[in-house]
Amino acid sequence: MPKSKRSRAVALTQTEKRSTRDHKAKFIEEDFRGDDGSSSRIFLGKNKLLQIALGRTPEEEYADNLHQIGKRIHGGSVGLLLTSKDKTSVEQYFANLHEPDFARAGSTADDEVLISNANLESFPVSMMEQFRKCGMPVEIKVGKIVLRDGKDWYRICKKGEALSAEKCKLLVLFGMRLSTFKVQLVGRWSGGEFELLN
C-alpha cells in the first residue's frame, strides 16, 4: 500500500514526562545497589498480576509459602524486592529511606500552610482561573494575581486537617511537600520460609 499523505502532528519537544512512580523506583534502585557485588531487583506492577505470579493459594504457588506473600499484596502501591543482601542490611536501609513528597487527597496536613500576595507574584496572570478552580479567592490587579478583598494571606490548610484534591493541587502549584515517601516492609521469604515483618 502507498504511504499516507495525511499530515501528522509531530512533537518538537524533547522533554520526557516524569512519572512519580518511576522516579521513586529509580531512587530506591540507584541507592540500593551495592558495591559488594550483590544485586537487587524491584518489581512494581499490578497487584493482581503479582499475586497470580507468586500464587494465591498453596496449590497455585511457585515455591513453598510464596502464597503468604501473595495474600499480602493488596491496596495501594506494592512492590517486590528480590535481593541477595542479608535481612538486617535491607531493614536498616529502608528504615533510613525517606524523601519529601507532595501530599495526596485524603492525607492529613502536618503543618499549617499560609499563602501571601508575595507567593503569588511569580505566577502568570493566565494561572488565575486554575487558582479559582481550586477554591482560592484571587483577582488581577495591575497585571498581577493578588488575593481578593484586600486580604494579606490565604490559609490552604490547618495542621491535622484532611486534604482535599483541590488543596493538594494548590500545594503542588506552590511546591510545598507536606508528605514523606517511605517504604514499609511487610514480609520476607527466603528458601521456603516466610516471615511476617512489623
JOQUI-V93030 format. One record per pair of residues at least 24 apart in sequence whose C-alpha atoms are under 6 Angstrom apart, sorted by the first residue. I is the first residue (numbers start at 1). J is the second residue. D is the distance in whole Angstrom. If there is no record, write none. Layout:
i-><I	I>
j-><J	J>
d-><D	D>
This chain:
i-><38	40	40	41	41	42	42	43	43	44	64	65	98	98	99	99	100	100	100	101	101	101	101	102	102	102	103	103	105	105	105	106	106	107	107	108	108	108	108	109	109	109	110	111	112	112	112	113	113	113	114	114	115	115	116	116	117	134>
j-><84	82	83	81	82	80	81	79	80	79	192	192	181	182	180	181	177	179	180	177	179	180	181	177	178	179	178	179	163	164	165	162	163	162	163	160	161	162	163	159	160	161	159	159	157	158	159	155	156	157	154	155	153	154	152	153	146	166>
d-><6	6	4	6	5	6	5	5	5	5	5	6	5	5	6	5	6	6	4	5	5	5	6	4	6	6	6	5	5	5	5	6	5	6	6	5	5	4	6	5	5	6	5	5	6	4	5	6	6	6	6	4	5	5	6	4	5	5>
